[in-house]
Amino acid sequence: MLSPHIFLWSVAENVFSEAKRIVSFSKEPFPYEEYYKLIATGLGCLETLLCYDKLEVNIEIKTRFRMAEVIFYETEDIQKAEWILSKGVILAQRKNEDIETKFAMQHLQIRIVARKSLKTAQVLLKSCIEEAEERQMVDWIYIFLFLQFDILSYAVNQDSERMGRLSTLMKIICIAENRNDNLVCIVARLFETYLRIETEEYQMAKKCLNYVSAIQTKISNISFLNMIKMMFNIFLNLIQGYGKEAIHELRDLHHELDAFAEETNCLYQDTLNLPLSQNGLNMKIYWFNAQQLFIYGHILSGMCYLPDYSSSKAEVFFNEGLEMLRYDFAYDQFLTNGLRTNKDLDWFEITRQMCLIYYCFALMLRSKFNKAFECIEILEKYSSSFTVITRALFMLLKGTYAQFTGQLDTALKAYESIPVFLHAISLVGSLNSVLIFQGNQLQDKKRVYEILHNIEPLCQSSSFTQLKFAWNLISGSAGKDVLYSKNSLSYVVSASEKHTNTQFRVMALIALCYYFIVHSESEQAEKMLVSAYLLSKNAENDIWAFMSGNLLQELMKKKNKNIKAEKQFQLNLKHKERILDIFNNTNAISINCSL
């Protein structure tokens, strides 16, 4: 006769599997009602088992463990999960035979307690680490240390816990290196890379990736981790302004992603199983799932091509990323064998918002202002859920749209609303403000020099190389000293080619041409203007095409190249018509600084 516990365990797991199945194959929004009915049914089976009078201790321990696990991850009824698990932990401690099960239950207990009190969780965790060290159970030392890193990541004030997180990773790395546990070491180094990037320690992040590269040659079949490493490396190259290097590695990343996509069920991979011992104990790392990798791959691709506005690739990649984010696949992708569901889908909304913001910038660079405004209206609906960074980027986006479409007062108001402590975004807003004060409509030379003087130290010391280029470009075009301006702009032209930033290149070429024309270096000026015009025309950017084309037409007249001048004049008329169409059909931008 089948034992009651085997029967009820089996029924419960089948019901949980069915819950997972309906989510996996649902094309509609998340089926909450049906899903939670099945979860409740499975839990009911396990609860029935606990009502048996003569239930063996081992069976009760395992039943309580499974119940608490499902309740915590699937219903987030923390109080009930803690109540059910606490008795199981007490029983396991009394029995003190199956240390693995006891540690597993304490691991879950710490996660539950951390939701209520981080300090209490850390005390429990410290005790578990000490016991694992006394028993020399290295696999559980790893598990508890990774848990320590994880719960510190959820601290209210992450800055104060940063050293604790870093110290925990260093301890893991030290143990792993001494034992030649290369896979553990790689995972810890990648977490360290993430932490270094988060705190803008980009050189240290690069060193971490170099360590990973040195170790990974000793291990096979880690394509998942290799893709994460490549994404970090591409991001760091972008930050440091190495556009060509980023695009080169991007091609390798797409090759890896394509190969990964061909794997069976790759889209349903959301964990990395980290083997820790010969007896089959694995640790599941929940970090990037497969769908997230593909989405981040597209967003990174868009960011790589964004500075090169002569190409439409940025627009295409961001749009494809948005298409992938259009479906609420996330619920399925966070379901695992343990039915762990990530109810906190902040990453999903934040990623969609960020992708949409960058998509808008890509559209505006190619003069697609109506489409960009439609996206801005969509983003406006999300504004109540914006993070501080997302809100700042959104204000930068609205300011840029307003500036492009002649709403200069609105643009200035948007830039002024960006918090100063968000240095990079705030500095871009300040540089854009300088461009406004350089123009004819709100010209204020004193304000130009004042802003440039105030932000120079921050721009020049910034980790974002593109900010240094931008400052040199704008200060060069506004410079009082001719030689200084010429040198600054020449530097930007040279650097923009190296870093594949065609937008900076066009702006620098146009500004530089004024100095060559003044000093009668017309041949050099003509070459520069032709280059600037063709880049802008290919980018479908009518504003810069008109500006460079207009200068080119005037230069042709001065050189008595009347046929070329007339031809350029006709081209300029078409650009002018499209620019007037943009301004005549401009959508008014409103700025609500209390957002």
N, C-alpha and C positions, 0 to 999 in steps of 0.2 A: 504493500500500500504506500502511495506517495505521501511523504511527510508534509504536514500543513505548511511549514515554512517554505519548503521548496516550491510548492504549488502557488502560494501567495506571492512569493518573490517573483516567480516566473510571470504571473498575471500582471503584477505591478510593472515589471520591466517592459512587457509587451504593450501595455497601455501607454507608458512613457514613450516608447518607440513610435507608437501611432501618433502621439502628439507631435513628435518631431517630423513624422512623415507628412502630416497635413500642412505643416508650415512649409516644408521643403517644396511641396508641389502646388502650393496656393499661388495663384496669379492675381488674386485680389489683395486688398489691404489685410494686414495681420488679423487672422481669425481668432480674436480674443476669447469669445464665449466658448466656442468648441474646444479650443486649446486648454483653457483653464478647467473645463469640465473633465477632460481626460486626466489632467494633472491631479485634480481632486479625487478622481476615481482610483488612480494608482496609489495615492497617499492613503486612501481609505483601506485598501488591501493591506498595506503595511501596518496601519493602525489596528486593524482587526487582529493581526498576529500578536501585537503587544498585549491584547486582552486575554490571551491564553494563560491559564494558571501556572502550569509547569513548563514554562519556556526556558530552554537552556540559556545560560548567561551569554555564551558566544553568539547565539542567534539574536538575542535581545540587543547586544552591542552593535552587531552589523545592521540590524533593522533600524535602530535609532540613528545610526550614522547615515544610512541612506535617506531616511525621512528628513533629517535635518538638512542634508545636502540639497535635496529637491526643494524643500520649503524655502531655504535661504536664497537659492539661485533663481527659483522660478516664481515664488510669491513674494519674496523679500519681507515675509512676516518674521522680522528679526527676533522678536520676543518668543514666539512659539518655537522657532528653530533652536534658540539658545536653551529653552526649557527642556526640549526633547533630547538635545545633545548632551547637556550637562550630566544627566543621570548615566548616559552611556559612557562618558569619560570617567565618571566615578567608578563604575563597574570595571572598566578596563584597567584603571589604576589599582583596584583591589586584586584583580586577577593577575595582573603584571606578568602575563605569559606572552601574549602577542604584542610585542613592542611596536611592530610596524603599524598595526591597526590603531594602537593607542596614539602614536605620533600623527597618524592620518587624521584622527578625530580631533586632536589638539590643534592641528593645522587649520581645520575648518573652524574650530572654536575661536581661534585667534582672529580669523577673518570676520566672524560674527561680532566679536567684542570690539574690534577696531571700528565698526560702524558707529558704536556708541561712545567709546573712549579709547583714543589712540594711546594714551598713557598706560592704561590697564593692559591693553593688547601687547605693548612693548615689554611690560613686566612678565607676562606669560611667555612671550617669545624668548626672552632672555633665559628663562628657566628651561625651556625646551632645547635651546641651543647648547646650554651647559650640559644637560643630560645626554644629548647626542654626542657631544665631545667626550664626556666621561665613558660612554659606551663605545667610542671610536667608530660610530656609524656615520662615515663621511657622506654617504648619500643623503642622509637626513640633515646633516649640517648644511649641505648645499641647499636643500629644499627650504629649510627655515631661514637661511640667509637671504635667499631670493624673495621669500615672503616678507622679510624685514625691509628689503629695498622697495617692495611693492607697496606696503602699507605706509611707508614714509612718503611715497609719491603722492598719497592722497591727503597729506597734512594740509591744514588750512593755510598755514604760512610755509610754503615749500622752501622759501629761501633759508629759513632757520633750520630746516631739516636737510638742506642740501649736503652739508658735510657728512651727516649721518649716512645718507644714501651713497655718497662717494666712498666713505670708509667701509661700508658693507661690501661694495663691489670690489674694493682693493683686497679685502679678506678672502673673497671668493676666488679672485684671480691668483692670489698668493698660494692658496691650497691647490688650485687646479694646475698651476705651473709646476709645483713640487711633485704632483702625482702624474703629470703628463696627461691630465684630463682635457685634451685639446678642445673638444666640443663645448664643454662647460666654459672654458676660457674664452672661446669665440663669442658665445652668448653674452658673457659678462662684459667683454670689451665693446660689444655693440651697444649694450645698455649704457656703458660709460660714454661712448660716442654721442648717444642721444642726450645724455646729461650735459656733456660739454657744449653741444650745439645749443641746448636750451639756455645755457648761461653765457653764450657767445664766446666761448673759449675755442675758437676755430682751429688754432694751431695744435692744441692738445687733442682735439677731435681727429685731426689728420694723423697724429701719432698713433692714436688708438686703431685707426683703420690700417695703418702700416703694420701694426702688431698682428691684426687679423689676417692680413695678406700673407704674412710670414708663416702663420700657424696653419692656414687652411690648405696648404700644399700637402699636409700630412693626413688629410681626411678626404674621403670621397663622399659623393652624394649629399652635398649640402647646398644645393642650388637655391633653396629657399632663403638661407642665411646670406648666401652670396649676393642675391638680388637686393636684400636690405642694405648690405654693405655698399653695393654699387649706387643705390639711391642716395645714401649719405654722402658718398664721394662726389656725385653729381651736384648735390645741393651745396657742398662746400666749395666746389669749383665755381659755381654761380655766385656765391657770396664773395669770393675773392676775385671775381671778374674774369675768370678763365673760361670764356664762352666756348672757344674752340675745343678745349679739353673736355668740357661738359658735354658738348654735342658728340664728340668722338666716343665717350663712354656711354652716352645715351643709345647709340647704335648697338653696342654690346648688350645693354640692358634689354632692349627690344628683342634681340635675338634670344636672350634667356627667357623672357616673358612668353615669347612665341613657343619655345620648346616646352615651357611649363604648362602652357594652355593645352598642349596636345596630350598631357598626361591624363589618365582616366580619373574622373572625379576630382580634378585639381581645384575646381571652383568650390568644393565643399571642405577644403582643408582650412582649418582655422587655428590649428595648434601645431606646435613643434614638440615632438616627443623626444625628450632628452634622456637617453639611457644613463642610469647612475650606478647600477650594480649588476653583477652577473646573475642575480636571482630574478631578474626581470623587472626591477623597480624603475619606473620612468617618471620623469617630472614633465608635466604639460605646461608649455609656455604659451600663454595667450597674449599675442602681441599684434601682428598684422595677419589678417586672414587673406586668402588668395584674392578675393575681390578687391580688397583694399590695396593690395600690391598693384593690381592692374589700374585702379583709379589713380593712385599716387604716381604711377608710371606715366600716365597721360598728363597729369598736372605738371609734373617735372618737365615733361617734354614741351608743354606749352610755355613754361617759364624759360626754358633754354632758348626757344625761338622768339620769345617776346621782344628782346632787344633788336632782332633782325626783322624790322617791319617791312622789308622788301619781299618777305615771304609771308604766305597766308597760313603757314604751318601752326603757329601759335593759336590762331583762331580755331583751326580744325581740331587740334588736340584738346583744347579747353571745352569745345562743344561736345566732343566724344566723351570726355570725362563727365560732363553734365548729363549726357544720355545714360551713362552707367549709373549715375547717382539718382536718376529719375525713379528707379524702382526700389521699394523697401526690402531689398534682398537681405538687409543687415540682420533681420531677426533670425533667418535661417542660418546665416553664416556664423552666428554666435552660439548655435546649438551644437553640443558635443555629445560624446558618449555619456558624459555626466549630466547632460541636459543643462549645462551652464548657459544661460541666456544673459546677454548684456542688456539690461533694461536702460542703462544710461547711454543713450545714443547721441550724446553731445557731439562726438567726433563726426557723426554722419551729417548733422545740420551744419556744423562749423565748416566741414570740408565742402559741402555744397555751396555755402555762402562764399567761401574764399574762391572757389573755382569760378563762380558767377562774377565775382568782382574782377578777377583777372581776365575773364572772357570779355568783360566790358572794356577794359583797357585795350585789349587786342582789337576789338571792333573800332574803337575811336582812332587808333593809330592808322586804320585803313579807311577813315572817314565814314564809317557806318554809324552815324550818330542816332538815327531813328531807332535802329535795332538796339543800340546801347541804352537808349532811354527806356525802352521796354524792359530791359534787364534791371535797370535802376528801380523801376516801379515794382518789379517782383521783389527785389532786395528790401524795398521799403516795408513790405509786409512782414519781413523777418526781423525788423529793426529792434523789436522789444527783446529778442533773445540774443542779440549781438554780444560778443565778448568785448573787452576794452580794445583789443587789437583789431577785431573785425570792424568795430564802430569807427575806429580811426582810419582804417583803409577805405571804408565806405565814404567818409567825409572827404578823403583825398580824391576818391573817384568822382564824387559829386562836384567838387571844386574843379577838377580837371575838365569835366564835361561843361561846366559853366564857363570856364576860361576859353575852351575851344569854340564855344558858341557865342562869345561876346558878352556874357553875363559876369562882368569882371568884379563888381561889388559883391555879388553872391559868392564868387570863387574865393575872394579874400576872406569872407566871413567863414567859409568852410575850412580853409587852411588854418585860420586863427583858432578854430575849435579843437584842433588836434592836440592832445596832451603833450607837453614838452618832454615828459619823461619817456615817451616812445620816440627816442632820438631819430631813428632812421626815417620813420614816416613823417615826423614833424619837420625834419630837415628838407625832405622833398617838397613839403608844402611851402616852406620858407623860400626855397629856390624858385618854385613856381610863382610865388608872390613877387620876387625880384623881376621875373620876366614881365609881369603885369606893370610894375612901376617903371620898367624900361620903355614900355610902349607909349604911343601918342596919347591915348585916351586918359590914362591916369598917371602920366609921367611925373616922376618924383625922384630925381637923381640923388638927392640927399638920403632918401629912404633906401634906395638901392645900395649905396655904399655902407650905410648903417647896418643893414641886414647882413650883407656879405661879410663885413668885419666881425659881426657877432657870431656868425655860424662857422667861420673859417676853421677854428681849432677843432670843432666837432666833426666837420666834414673831412678834414685832413687826417684825423686820428681814427676815423670810422673803420670798422672791419669790412664794411661794404665798399668795395673798390669803385663801384659805379657812382657812389656819392662823391668820391674824390674827383672823378671825371666830370661829373655834373657841376661841381663847384668851379673847377678850372674853366669849363666851357662858359659858364655864365659870368664869372668874374673877368674872363678874357674878353667877352663881348661888351662888358661894361667898363673895362679898364681905362684909366686916365692916361696911362703910359703906353705908347704905341708898341714899343719893343716888348714890353711885358705881355700885352694882349696877343701879339703875334706869336710869341713863344708858347703861351698857354694854349691858344687855339691849335697851333701846330702839334703840340703834345696830344691834345684830344683826338685830332685826326689820326695820328699814328696809333694811339692806344685803342681807338674805336675799331680800327681794322683788325688789330690783334684780338680784341675781345668780342668781335662780331656784333658791335652795337651800331647799326646803320642809322638809327635816329640821332644819336650824338654826332655821328659822322656828318650827316646832312646839315645839322645846325651849325657845327663848327666850320664846315666848308663855306656856308653862306656868310657867316660872320667874318671869316678869314679873307674872303674875296674883297670885302670893303678895303682892307689894308693893302692888298695887292693892286687894286684899281687906283687907289690914292697915290701909290708909288709907281704908277705906270707899268706894273708888271702884268700886262693884260693877257699874255699867253698863259701864264700860270693861273690867272683868275678864270680864264675861259675853261681850262681843263677841269678846274674845281667845280665850276658852276654846271658844266655838262654832267659831271659825276653826280652832283647833288640832285640835279633835275631828274636824271634817269632813275636813281634810287627812289626818289619820292614818287615818280610816275608809276614805277613797278609796284610800289607799295599802295597805290591808289590813294595816296595822301595828297589831296588837292591843295591844301593850304601851303605845305612846303614846296609842292611842285610849282604853284603859282609864284611864290616868293623867289625861288631859284630861277624859274623861267623868266620872270620879269627882269631880274638883274642880268640874265643872259641876253635878253632882247636888247636892253640898253647898251650892253657891252658890244654887241654885234653892230649896233648903229654907230657907236664911236669908232669902230674899226672899219666902217664903210662896207660891212658885209650885209648889204641891204636885203638880199634874197633870204639869207638865213634869219635875219631879224624879223622879216615879214612872216616867215614860216613859224618862228617861235611865237610871234604875236598871235597868230591864229590858234596855236596850241594853248596859249595863256588864256584866251577868251573862253575856251571850253572849261578850263579849270575855274575861271572866275564865275562862270554861270553856275557850276556845281557848288561853289562856295556860297554864292548868293542864295542858292536854293536851300543850303544848310541853314543859313541865318534867317531866311524867310520862314522856314518851317521849324524853327527852334522851339523846343519844349522848355517851359520855365522850370527852373530848379529852385526848390525851397529848402532852406537850411533850418533845421530844428536842433539847436545846440544842446537841448536837454535830453536828446535821445540817449 
